[in-house]
Amino acid sequence: MTKALIIFSGGQDSTTCLGWAKERFDVVETITFDYGQKHKVEIQQADKIAHLMGVKNTLLSINAFTELNDSALINSDLDISSQHQHKKNLPASFVPNRNAIFFTLAHAFAQKQGIDNLVTGINQTDYSGYPDCRENFVKALELALNLGSEATIKFHYPLMHLSKGETFALAQQEGILDLVVNESHTCYNGDHDHFHDWGYGCGTCPACILRKKGWEEFTAR
């Protein structure tokens, strides 16, 4: 019996990965992180989507990111559309070492649950310029975490080389496009009140702009 754990934010990418994994593994569950993000509605949507998909979702809290307070995703005083306050070549929404921590905790949880596959929705094609979304980073972390725990957990990243438009197409292929559009949350400003053709969001933050662009690319096919 094959088992997979999805690192699950409740956004477009991780929801698509959940649909992808459900078709390829016998048992699937999700793990969501509360790290003090302003857009906490994603936690609510993650739990709702997991329930709709019939999978168990585990929520883990990480207080350290709030104490570090080094991202516009956490610090309300920072402009989400500007440059990072300490890393001028990166967007303000970048959370230093976030993916490394997520992978580490998910890897430990997978060991506890006897799960040999870890699935993530990160990609290096259409992304916000985060260096921890690149394939070489994920491969290096997979090697390091397995070496450090004598494990053989395989990392899967089916969206790594897909554009947002292609990700919408994959969601359609997996039969969950309506779920992605109607329930997943991407907006950095936490706007889950205004609905567009591509889903909920403010329509102006970097995440919404990228999602809208992807939808337009998808529907233009």
VEXDREN-2710 file (C-alpha; in Angstrom, 1 decimal):
% VEXDREN-2710
k/r/px/py/pz
1/MET/0.0/0.0/0.0
2/THR/1.5/3.3/-1.1
3/LYS/1.0/6.4/1.2
4/ALA/1.6/10.1/0.5
5/LEU/1.7/13.2/2.6
6/ILE/0.9/16.5/0.9
7/ILE/2.3/19.8/2.2
8/PHE/-0.9/21.6/2.0
9/SER/-1.7/25.3/2.1
10/GLY/-5.1/25.1/0.6
11/GLY/-3.9/27.2/-2.4
12/GLN/-4.1/26.4/-6.1
13/ASP/-0.9/24.5/-6.3
14/SER/-1.2/22.3/-3.3
15/THR/-4.9/21.6/-4.0
16/THR/-3.9/20.5/-7.5
17/CYS/-1.2/18.3/-6.0
18/LEU/-3.8/16.7/-3.7
19/GLY/-5.9/15.8/-6.7
20/TRP/-2.8/14.4/-8.4
21/ALA/-1.8/12.3/-5.5
22/LYS/-5.3/10.9/-4.9
23/GLU/-5.0/9.3/-8.3
24/ARG/-1.6/7.8/-7.7
25/PHE/-1.4/6.7/-4.1
26/ASP/-3.5/4.3/-2.0
27/VAL/-3.6/6.5/1.1
28/VAL/-3.2/10.3/1.1
29/GLU/-3.2/12.8/4.0
30/THR/-2.3/16.4/4.2
31/ILE/-0.3/18.6/6.6
32/THR/-0.9/22.4/7.0
33/PHE/1.2/24.9/8.8
34/ASP/0.0/27.9/10.8
35/TYR/3.1/30.2/10.8
36/GLY/1.4/33.5/11.7
37/GLN/0.5/34.3/8.1
38/LYS/-1.8/37.2/7.6
39/HIS/-3.9/35.3/5.1
40/LYS/-5.1/32.8/7.7
41/VAL/-8.2/32.0/5.6
42/GLU/-5.9/29.6/3.7
43/ILE/-5.8/27.4/6.9
44/GLN/-9.6/27.3/6.9
45/GLN/-9.8/26.5/3.2
46/ALA/-7.1/23.8/3.5
47/ASP/-9.2/22.0/6.2
48/LYS/-12.4/22.4/4.1
49/ILE/-10.7/21.1/0.9
50/ALA/-9.2/18.1/2.7
51/HIS/-12.6/17.3/4.1
52/LEU/-14.2/17.6/0.7
53/MET/-11.5/15.3/-0.8
54/GLY/-12.0/12.8/2.0
55/VAL/-8.5/13.0/3.5
56/LYS/-7.1/13.6/7.0
57/ASN/-5.5/17.1/7.5
58/THR/-3.1/17.8/10.4
59/LEU/-2.5/21.4/11.4
60/LEU/0.9/22.3/13.0
61/SER/1.7/25.7/14.5
62/ILE/5.1/27.4/14.1
63/ASN/5.5/30.4/16.3
64/ALA/9.1/31.2/15.4
65/PHE/8.2/32.9/12.1
66/THR/6.0/35.4/14.0
67/GLU/8.9/36.2/16.3
68/LEU/11.3/36.6/13.4
69/ASN/8.7/38.8/11.7
70/ASP/10.8/39.1/8.5
71/SER/8.2/38.9/5.8
72/ALA/5.2/40.9/4.6
73/LEU/3.2/37.7/4.8
74/ILE/3.5/38.0/8.6
75/ASN/4.2/41.7/9.3
76/SER/1.1/43.8/8.5
77/ASP/3.2/47.0/8.4
78/LEU/5.1/45.9/5.3
79/ASP/3.9/46.4/1.7
80/ILE/3.2/43.0/0.2
81/SER/4.1/44.3/-3.3
82/SER/7.5/45.8/-2.4
83/GLN/11.0/44.4/-2.0
84/HIS/12.0/42.3/1.0
85/GLN/13.2/44.5/3.8
86/HIS/16.5/42.6/4.1
87/LYS/16.9/40.8/0.8
88/LYS/16.4/43.5/-1.8
89/ASN/16.6/41.1/-4.7
90/LEU/13.6/39.1/-3.3
91/PRO/9.9/40.1/-2.9
92/ALA/8.5/41.3/0.4
93/SER/6.4/38.1/0.7
94/PHE/9.5/35.9/0.9
95/VAL/9.7/34.1/4.3
96/PRO/13.3/33.1/4.9
97/ASN/13.7/29.3/5.3
98/ARG/10.0/28.7/5.3
99/ASN/10.1/25.8/2.9
100/ALA/13.1/24.3/4.6
101/ILE/11.2/24.2/7.9
102/PHE/8.0/22.9/6.2
103/PHE/9.9/20.1/4.6
104/THR/11.7/19.2/7.8
105/LEU/8.6/19.0/9.9
106/ALA/6.6/17.2/7.1
107/HIS/9.5/14.7/6.8
108/ALA/9.4/14.0/10.5
109/PHE/5.6/13.6/10.5
110/ALA/5.8/11.3/7.5
111/GLN/8.3/9.1/9.4
112/LYS/5.9/9.0/12.4
113/GLN/3.0/8.0/10.1
114/GLY/4.9/5.4/8.1
115/ILE/4.6/7.5/4.9
116/ASP/7.2/7.1/2.2
117/ASN/6.2/9.9/-0.2
118/LEU/6.1/13.6/0.3
119/VAL/4.3/15.8/-2.2
120/THR/4.8/19.6/-2.6
121/GLY/3.2/22.1/-5.0
122/ILE/6.3/24.3/-5.4
123/ASN/7.5/25.2/-8.9
124/GLN/10.2/27.3/-10.5
125/THR/8.4/28.3/-13.6
126/ASP/5.6/30.7/-12.5
127/TYR/6.6/31.7/-9.0
128/SER/7.3/34.8/-6.9
129/GLY/11.1/34.6/-7.2
130/TYR/11.6/32.5/-4.1
131/PRO/15.0/30.7/-4.2
132/ASP/13.6/27.9/-2.0
133/CYS/11.1/26.9/-4.8
134/ARG/13.9/25.7/-7.1
135/GLU/14.4/22.0/-8.0
136/ASN/18.0/21.9/-6.9
137/PHE/17.0/23.1/-3.5
138/VAL/14.3/20.5/-3.1
139/LYS/16.6/17.7/-4.3
140/ALA/19.4/18.8/-1.9
141/LEU/16.9/18.9/1.0
142/GLU/15.5/15.5/0.2
143/LEU/19.0/14.1/0.3
144/ALA/19.9/15.8/3.5
145/LEU/16.8/14.9/5.4
146/ASN/16.9/11.3/4.4
147/LEU/20.6/11.1/5.3
148/GLY/19.9/12.7/8.6
149/SER/17.2/10.3/9.6
150/GLU/18.1/7.1/7.8
151/ALA/14.9/7.4/5.8
152/THR/14.0/6.8/2.1
153/ILE/11.1/9.2/1.7
154/LYS/10.7/10.3/-1.9
155/PHE/9.9/13.9/-2.7
156/HIS/7.4/14.5/-5.5
157/TYR/6.9/18.0/-7.1
158/PRO/4.6/17.5/-10.1
159/LEU/4.2/21.3/-10.8
160/MET/7.9/22.1/-10.7
161/HIS/8.1/22.9/-14.5
162/LEU/4.5/24.0/-15.1
163/SER/3.2/27.5/-15.6
164/LYS/0.1/28.5/-13.6
165/GLY/-1.9/28.0/-16.8
166/GLU/-0.6/24.5/-17.1
167/THR/-1.4/23.9/-13.4
168/PHE/-5.0/24.8/-14.1
169/ALA/-5.0/22.4/-17.0
170/LEU/-3.6/19.6/-14.7
171/ALA/-6.4/20.4/-12.2
172/GLN/-8.9/19.9/-15.0
173/GLN/-7.2/16.6/-16.1
174/GLU/-7.4/15.4/-12.5
175/GLY/-11.1/16.3/-12.3
176/ILE/-10.8/19.0/-9.6
177/LEU/-10.8/22.2/-11.5
178/ASP/-14.0/23.5/-10.0
179/LEU/-12.7/22.7/-6.5
180/VAL/-9.5/24.6/-7.2
181/VAL/-11.4/27.7/-8.6
182/ASN/-14.2/27.7/-6.0
183/GLU/-12.4/26.7/-2.8
184/SER/-8.6/27.2/-3.0
185/HIS/-7.1/30.4/-1.6
186/THR/-4.0/32.2/-3.0
187/CYS/-4.5/35.9/-2.2
188/TYR/-1.7/37.2/0.1
189/ASN/-4.1/39.8/1.5
190/GLY/-6.5/37.1/2.7
191/ASP/-9.4/38.3/0.6
192/HIS/-11.9/35.5/0.3
193/ASP/-14.9/37.7/-0.3
194/HIS/-14.4/38.8/-3.8
195/PHE/-14.9/36.1/-6.4
196/HIS/-13.5/36.2/-10.0
197/ASP/-13.4/33.8/-12.9
198/TRP/-10.1/32.4/-11.5
199/GLY/-11.2/32.2/-7.9
200/TYR/-11.3/34.4/-4.7
201/GLY/-8.8/37.2/-4.1
202/CYS/-8.1/40.9/-4.0
203/GLY/-7.0/40.8/-7.6
204/THR/-4.1/43.2/-7.0
205/CYS/-1.5/41.3/-4.9
206/PRO/1.3/39.4/-6.6
207/ALA/-0.3/36.0/-5.9
208/CYS/-3.6/37.1/-7.4
209/ILE/-2.0/38.7/-10.4
210/LEU/-0.1/35.4/-11.1
211/ARG/-3.2/33.3/-10.7
212/LYS/-5.3/35.6/-12.9
213/LYS/-2.6/35.5/-15.6
214/GLY/-2.5/31.7/-15.4
215/TRP/-6.3/31.5/-15.7
216/GLU/-6.2/33.7/-18.8
217/GLU/-3.5/31.5/-20.3
218/PHE/-5.5/28.4/-19.5
219/THR/-8.8/29.7/-20.9
220/ALA/-7.2/31.0/-24.1
221/ARG/-6.2/27.5/-25.2
END
